[in-house]
Amino acid sequence: MDVPISETSFIGAGVGAAQAGMRPIVELMFADFFGVCMDQIYNQMAKNTYMSGGAVNVPMVLMTAVGGGYNDAAQHSQTLYGTFAHLPGMKVVVPSTAHDAKGLMHAAVRDDDPVVYMFHKRLMGIGWMPAPEGPKTAVPDEPYTIPFGEADVKRRGSDVTIATLGLHVHRALSAADSLAEDGVDAEVVDLRTLVPLDTETVLESVRKTGRLVVVDEDYRSFGVTGEVIAGVAESDLDALEAVERVAMPDVPIPYARPLEEAVLPDSDDVEAAVGNVVE
C-alpha cells in the first residue's frame, strides 16, 4: 500500500494490523526519521505485548534503510543500530548479502515479535552508487530462513577477529585480503543480528586469535562496538590480548563528499585498526 509520508500514521497502522492477526511489513524510508514516529516504535510496537500481559502479539517487520556514502547529509545518512537494539521488545537484523537478506526476512515475517530489519543503502546499489560485488550472492528460489542470533564467519583466520555487520562486512573482507599480503590472517565475523546478539561466536573466534577489532558505521559512543567488546570482556577477559574499534566519530554526517568520506569508516581504517592490535 502506498501511503502519505506520515510515519506515525503508517507505523501505527502496522502495529494495529499486527495485533489484529496480520503480519505487515512496514517501510520507514530512512532510519533517521524514527524520531517522527518514536512513540509508535518505542512505546507501541516494542511494548504492547508486555503491556497487554501477552494478550496480543505484534508480529510486524519494520524495514528501514541505513548508512551514508551518497552525500545526503546529516538527516538521511545515519545508521543508528544502537538506537533500535537498545530497547527491549524488538529484534534487530542487519543483512550483508542477498542470500542473508532473503533468509533473515523470511525469519522476520514468521517471528511473533516485532523485528526491525535494517539494510544498508550501499548494498542495494541505489542511484549512481553501485553496490560492491560481495553482497551479490546466489539466492535460492525456494523459501528458507536464517535463525536469529547466529553470526556467520565469512572468512576464517588465526591472527585477529574482525566483528562487524552490514556493508562493513565487505569493507572488512577487503581489508582482510590486503592484510593477508602482509602475512596477517584475519577472521571476519558477520553478526547478522544485533537482537539477539551472538556473542558466543565472537568469543570463540577471540579465544583463537586473542585480538578483536569491532567495526560499525553507527556512532562510536554508546553503540554496537562498545557492546560487543563489553560482552567479550565480561565473558572471558583473559582471552583478549588487544582490542580496537572502528566507528563513526560523534559528529553529524557532513554533506560535502570529501568530508563524508573522511568520517565514514572504510577498509583503510579497518586495516589501520588491525595493524594496531597485531603490533
PABA-90158 format. One line per 10 residues: number of its first residue (from 1); their letters; for each residue y, z, x of C-alpha. Coordinates in Angstrom, 1 decimal. Last residue first. Layout:
N
NUM = A = Y Z X ~ ...
//
This chain:
279
279 = EVVNGVAAEV = -4.9 16.6 51.9 ~ -7.1 15.9 48.8 ~ -4.8 17.6 46.3 ~ -1.5 16.0 47.4 ~ -3.0 12.5 47.7 ~ -4.4 12.8 44.2 ~ -0.8 13.4 43.0 ~ 0.5 10.4 44.9 ~ -2.2 8.2 43.5 ~ -1.4 9.3 40.0
269 = DDSDPLVAEE = 2.3 8.7 40.5 ~ 1.5 5.2 41.8 ~ -0.6 4.5 38.8 ~ 2.2 5.3 36.4 ~ 4.1 8.2 34.8 ~ 7.2 7.2 32.8 ~ 10.4 8.7 34.3 ~ 11.5 5.9 36.7 ~ 10.2 3.1 34.4 ~ 12.5 4.4 31.7
259 = LPRAYPIPVD = 15.4 4.4 34.1 ~ 14.8 0.8 35.2 ~ 14.4 -0.3 31.6 ~ 17.5 1.3 30.2 ~ 16.8 3.2 27.0 ~ 16.0 6.5 28.7 ~ 13.3 8.9 27.4 ~ 15.0 12.3 26.8 ~ 14.3 14.7 29.7 ~ 11.5 17.2 30.4
249 = PMAVREVAEL = 9.8 15.1 33.0 ~ 6.9 13.1 31.7 ~ 3.6 14.0 33.1 ~ 1.5 14.2 36.3 ~ -0.3 17.4 37.1 ~ -1.7 18.8 40.3 ~ -4.6 21.2 41.2 ~ -6.4 22.3 44.3 ~ -9.5 24.3 45.1 ~ -10.6 25.0 41.5
239 = ADLDSEAVGA = -14.3 26.1 41.2 ~ -13.3 29.7 41.8 ~ -11.1 29.7 38.7 ~ -14.1 29.0 36.5 ~ -13.5 29.4 32.7 ~ -9.9 30.6 32.8 ~ -8.8 28.1 35.4 ~ -10.5 25.2 33.7 ~ -8.8 26.0 30.3 ~ -5.5 26.7 32.0
229 = IVEGTVGFSR = -5.6 23.3 33.7 ~ -6.4 21.5 30.4 ~ -3.6 23.4 28.6 ~ -1.0 22.8 31.2 ~ -1.5 19.1 31.3 ~ -1.7 18.8 27.5 ~ 1.7 20.3 26.9 ~ 4.0 23.3 27.1 ~ 6.3 21.7 29.7 ~ 5.4 18.3 31.3
219 = YDEDVVVLRG = 6.5 16.2 28.3 ~ 3.8 13.8 27.0 ~ 2.6 10.9 29.0 ~ -0.3 12.8 30.4 ~ -2.3 13.0 33.7 ~ -4.3 16.0 34.9 ~ -5.3 16.1 38.6 ~ -8.1 18.4 39.5 ~ -9.9 19.2 42.8 ~ -13.1 21.0 43.4
209 = TKRVSELVTE = -15.1 17.8 43.1 ~ -18.4 18.9 41.6 ~ -17.2 22.1 39.8 ~ -14.2 20.0 38.7 ~ -16.5 17.5 37.0 ~ -18.4 20.2 35.0 ~ -15.1 21.8 34.1 ~ -13.7 18.5 32.7 ~ -16.9 18.1 30.7 ~ -16.7 21.7 29.5
199 = TDLPVLTRLD = -13.1 21.5 28.5 ~ -13.9 19.1 25.6 ~ -10.9 19.6 23.4 ~ -11.4 19.7 19.6 ~ -8.6 18.9 19.0 ~ -7.5 16.9 22.0 ~ -9.9 14.1 21.5 ~ -10.6 11.1 23.8 ~ -10.5 13.3 27.0 ~ -11.1 10.3 29.3
189 = VVEADVGDEA = -12.4 11.8 32.6 ~ -11.8 9.7 35.7 ~ -13.8 10.6 38.9 ~ -12.0 9.7 42.1 ~ -13.7 8.8 45.4 ~ -11.1 8.8 48.2 ~ -12.0 6.4 51.1 ~ -8.7 4.7 51.4 ~ -9.9 1.6 49.5 ~ -11.3 4.0 46.9
179 = LSDAASLARH = -7.7 5.2 46.3 ~ -6.7 1.8 45.0 ~ -9.6 1.7 42.6 ~ -8.9 5.2 41.5 ~ -5.2 4.4 40.8 ~ -6.2 1.6 38.6 ~ -8.7 3.8 36.8 ~ -5.9 6.5 36.4 ~ -3.5 4.0 34.9 ~ -6.3 2.8 32.6
169 = VHLGLTAITV = -7.0 6.3 31.4 ~ -3.2 6.7 31.2 ~ -3.0 4.5 28.1 ~ -4.9 7.0 26.0 ~ -6.2 10.1 27.8 ~ -6.3 12.0 31.1 ~ -8.4 14.1 33.4 ~ -8.6 12.9 37.1 ~ -11.3 14.8 39.0 ~ -11.2 14.6 42.8
159 = DSGRRKVDAE = -13.7 13.9 45.6 ~ -17.0 13.1 44.0 ~ -16.6 10.1 41.7 ~ -17.8 8.6 38.4 ~ -15.6 6.5 36.3 ~ -15.0 6.5 32.5 ~ -16.4 9.9 32.1 ~ -16.1 10.3 28.3 ~ -14.9 13.5 26.5 ~ -16.9 14.7 23.6
149 = GFPITYPEDP = -15.0 17.0 21.2 ~ -15.0 14.6 18.2 ~ -18.2 12.5 17.8 ~ -17.9 8.7 18.2 ~ -18.9 6.9 15.1 ~ -20.6 3.6 14.4 ~ -20.3 0.9 11.7 ~ -21.8 -2.5 12.6 ~ -19.7 -5.3 14.1 ~ -19.9 -3.9 17.6
139 = VATKPGEPAP = -16.6 -3.7 19.6 ~ -16.5 -5.1 23.1 ~ -13.8 -3.6 25.3 ~ -10.2 -4.8 25.7 ~ -8.8 -1.5 26.8 ~ -9.1 -2.3 30.5 ~ -7.3 -5.7 30.4 ~ -3.9 -4.1 30.1 ~ -1.9 -4.8 26.9 ~ 0.8 -7.3 26.9
129 = MWGIGMLRKH = 4.4 -6.1 26.2 ~ 6.4 -9.0 24.8 ~ 5.5 -8.0 21.3 ~ 2.9 -5.2 21.0 ~ -0.2 -5.4 23.2 ~ -2.0 -2.7 21.2 ~ -2.8 -0.6 24.3 ~ 0.9 -0.5 25.1 ~ 1.6 1.1 21.6 ~ -0.5 4.1 22.4
119 = FMYVVPDDDR = -2.7 5.2 19.5 ~ -2.6 8.7 17.9 ~ -5.0 9.5 15.1 ~ -4.1 12.8 13.5 ~ -7.1 14.0 11.5 ~ -7.1 16.1 8.4 ~ -10.4 17.9 7.8 ~ -13.4 16.5 5.8 ~ -14.3 14.0 8.5 ~ -15.6 10.6 7.5
109 = VAAHMLGKAD = -12.3 8.8 8.0 ~ -11.9 10.4 11.4 ~ -15.4 9.5 12.5 ~ -14.9 5.9 11.6 ~ -11.5 6.0 13.4 ~ -13.1 7.5 16.5 ~ -15.7 4.8 16.7 ~ -13.2 2.0 16.1 ~ -10.7 3.2 18.7 ~ -13.5 4.1 21.2
99 = HATSPVVVKM = -14.7 0.5 21.3 ~ -11.1 -0.9 21.5 ~ -10.3 1.4 24.4 ~ -8.2 4.5 25.1 ~ -8.5 6.4 21.9 ~ -6.4 9.6 21.2 ~ -7.8 12.0 18.6 ~ -6.2 15.1 17.1 ~ -7.9 17.4 14.5 ~ -5.5 19.3 12.3
89 = GPLHAFTGYL = -5.8 22.9 10.9 ~ -4.4 24.8 13.8 ~ -1.0 23.6 15.3 ~ -0.7 22.9 19.0 ~ -2.5 19.6 19.0 ~ 0.3 17.9 17.0 ~ 3.2 18.9 19.2 ~ 1.1 18.7 22.3 ~ 0.4 15.0 21.9 ~ 4.1 14.3 21.5
79 = TQSHQAADNY = 4.0 10.7 23.0 ~ 7.7 9.8 22.8 ~ 9.1 6.3 22.7 ~ 10.9 5.8 19.4 ~ 13.8 8.3 19.4 ~ 14.5 8.5 23.1 ~ 14.9 4.8 23.9 ~ 13.1 1.7 22.7 ~ 12.7 0.2 26.1 ~ 9.1 -1.1 26.0
69 = GGGVATMLVM = 7.2 1.3 28.1 ~ 7.0 4.3 25.9 ~ 4.3 6.1 24.0 ~ 3.0 6.9 20.6 ~ 2.0 5.1 17.4 ~ 0.8 7.1 14.4 ~ -2.3 7.5 12.3 ~ -2.6 10.3 9.8 ~ -6.2 10.4 8.5 ~ -6.9 12.4 5.4
59 = PVNVAGGSMY = -9.9 14.5 4.3 ~ -7.6 17.3 2.9 ~ -10.1 19.8 1.5 ~ -9.5 21.9 -1.6 ~ -10.8 25.3 -2.9 ~ -11.2 26.5 0.7 ~ -9.1 29.6 0.2 ~ -6.3 27.4 -1.1 ~ -4.0 28.3 1.7 ~ -6.7 27.5 4.3
49 = TNKAMQNYIQ = -7.5 24.0 2.9 ~ -3.7 23.5 2.4 ~ -2.8 24.3 6.0 ~ -2.8 21.1 8.1 ~ -1.7 18.6 5.4 ~ 0.7 20.9 3.6 ~ 2.6 23.1 6.1 ~ 2.6 21.1 9.4 ~ 2.3 17.6 8.1 ~ 4.2 17.7 4.8
39 = DMCVGFFDAF = 6.7 20.2 6.2 ~ 7.3 18.1 9.3 ~ 8.2 15.0 7.3 ~ 11.5 13.9 8.9 ~ 10.5 15.7 12.2 ~ 7.3 13.6 12.4 ~ 9.5 10.5 13.1 ~ 8.9 10.6 16.9 ~ 5.2 9.8 16.2 ~ 6.3 6.3 15.2
29 = MLEVIPRMGA = 5.1 4.3 12.2 ~ 3.5 7.3 10.4 ~ 0.6 5.5 8.9 ~ -1.6 7.1 6.2 ~ -5.3 6.6 6.0 ~ -6.5 8.0 2.6 ~ -9.9 9.5 1.9 ~ -9.8 10.1 -1.8 ~ -11.0 13.3 -3.6 ~ -7.9 14.6 -5.3
19 = QAAGVGAGIF = -7.0 16.7 -2.3 ~ -7.0 13.5 -0.2 ~ -4.7 11.8 -2.7 ~ -2.3 14.7 -2.8 ~ -2.1 14.8 1.0 ~ -1.6 11.0 1.1 ~ 1.2 11.3 -1.5 ~ 2.9 13.9 0.7 ~ 2.6 11.6 3.7 ~ 4.1 8.8 1.5
9 = STESIPVDM = 7.0 10.9 0.2 ~ 8.0 12.8 3.4 ~ 7.9 9.7 5.4 ~ 10.3 7.8 3.2 ~ 10.3 4.2 4.5 ~ 9.5 2.7 1.2 ~ 5.8 1.9 0.6 ~ 3.4 -0.9 1.3 ~ 0.0 0.0 0.0
//
